[in-house]
């Protein structure tokens, strides 16, 4: 009994199954898919939280001598009106103070930051001519949320007090400079640090003796110094403070030799009327302490390191830590120790690795369940489809410039339950066809293609329905929308991938692994005939 063995599929499901059933490239495709998935997982930037685009900035216009009321009328209000012309601005706050007007601008969340900054800058530059006379050039300072979040922080402390504050600060500044040169490091900041400064203790009695005023001393110093506080009459302990000026003032001697005045034809220097000490700015009262297992509390400076947007927190953190290891001997030589107080890269890495563990557990649970209902061979086939689908999803996420973070991971876990659906439906139907009473008369290839084709339409529609439930998430606005983005971006991709993989690989693997059950009540020649028919089909 010759039977035509060409079943013509009506649905995409059957067409895909048929195209790949005997294609020598099918196993190659499987290996390729798993490989690109693994590579994507390794290369993709890992972060703890998704990148949220927040843009805005401040425009600062100084106008010396103007009252707040004037500033409000001639600077703040006109600027606000101009900025309202920019699309995408959510809030504008104006501040008018003595001598300066400030306008803060906040864009809607999700606006492209680079473009927003340009728009702001452009708008201010276009309307420079409208600024009143006496106003100075406006400063446009966009704020940068991304690079303000450090991924690493180090606390530096003195191992012993033999090293002066000024030198301690200089060495850490040097470390900061070195770290800044590392690829993908965006911003390094020292927190709690003091500047080097010279403290000048003026002896008021000597001043009187030379007929000098503090004002004259101030004047002399301010000629060469960067920051000289205004002295109202006399300070608490007759002390004047100056910050060191690069190039001019390098040592105590330089300060001592500043000439203050002429007295009876001989020059009077600072050293004649004051004591000078080299130190740090004691007016800056910010002070932080660090505790650690083997340390008593020590004063510390914190150096924070942030990364560029869209780069791998794990890689950047490792590069910085490597550099710090190289600098260790240099620091040790100068009696400086440090403690790593925050490592965001490690946290991001742990989160990703935990997800991979969860995926494996989920696959294991699915396999165990299927073993009971269908059989272990069927369970293995479904188990293969899960990593394959995730591989495609990861690869597409990587190409579209996403990062792996908590929310992307959540999207993958969420789609896991939905992913095995298609494969289970296909394998279950193949199983049913193989065990049906007329299976003996049918060709193996036909059973595979027909079983897959049969469930195509309903499975497609069911999957489409789930995809449509995810789409509205893409339109949520504000912070929540930015946070949820990875779900509508990844779940639909995963679901479409799950269909394609189920239709291509499930029939292919079933054809290789599954057999028709031997039916005893049939005569032997039936079996024989079936085998010859199968041969004919292949030919």
MOZIRA-V564050 format. One line per field, one symbol per residue. phi: phi as a letter, one per 20 degrees, with the letter a starting at -180 (. if undefined). A space follows every 50 residues. Layout:
phi: ???
//
This chain:
phi: .ecfdeeefddggfffgffegdffegfffffffffffffgffeggdbedf fdedcrrcddcfbgneegffgffedffgfgfffffefneeccddcdcfmb dccecceffoffffffffgffgffffdgfefffneeffdddfdcfgeeef eccddebefbefefgffgffffffggffffefgmeebdcddnedefbddd eeefffgfgelddggffgfffffddeccffdembegdlcddcefdgmddd bgggffefeeadclmcfddgffcbedcebcfffeefbcdcdbgdcefcfb ddddcddffmdfgfffffffffffffeggffffelddbcedbcfgffffg fffffgfffffffffffgffgfecpfffffffgffffffffffffffffe medebgfffffffffgffffggffffffffgfffeffefgedfgggggff fffgeggffgfffgfffffegggfdfemfffffehgfffdfggfffgffg fffeeffffffedecfffdffefffgggggffffgggff
//
